[in-house]
Amino acid sequence: MNPAATVLVLRHATGKSVPSMTDWGINTRKKD
């Protein structure tokens, strides 16, 4: 399972209530 996909799902499910998680996912993807 892709971490980025999980972040997107969490973001959609929580209505962007977890910016920290989103930022972590974006940063991880950018670093990768």
C-alpha positions in Angstrom: 0.0 0.0 0.0 1.4 3.4 -1.0 1.8 5.9 1.9 0.8 8.7 -0.4 -2.4 6.9 -1.3 -3.1 6.4 2.4 -2.6 10.1 3.1 -5.0 11.0 0.3 -7.6 8.6 1.7 -7.2 10.0 5.3 -7.3 13.5 4.0 -10.6 12.8 2.1 -12.1 10.9 5.0 -11.2 13.5 7.6 -11.9 16.4 5.4 -8.4 17.7 5.5 -8.5 17.6 9.3 -4.9 16.3 9.5 -2.6 18.8 7.8 0.4 17.3 9.6 -0.3 13.9 8.0 -0.8 15.5 4.6 2.4 17.5 4.9 4.3 14.4 6.0 3.0 12.5 3.0 3.9 15.4 0.5 7.3 15.8 2.1 8.0 12.1 1.9 6.9 11.9 -1.7 9.0 15.0 -2.6 12.0 13.6 -0.9 11.6 10.2 -2.6 
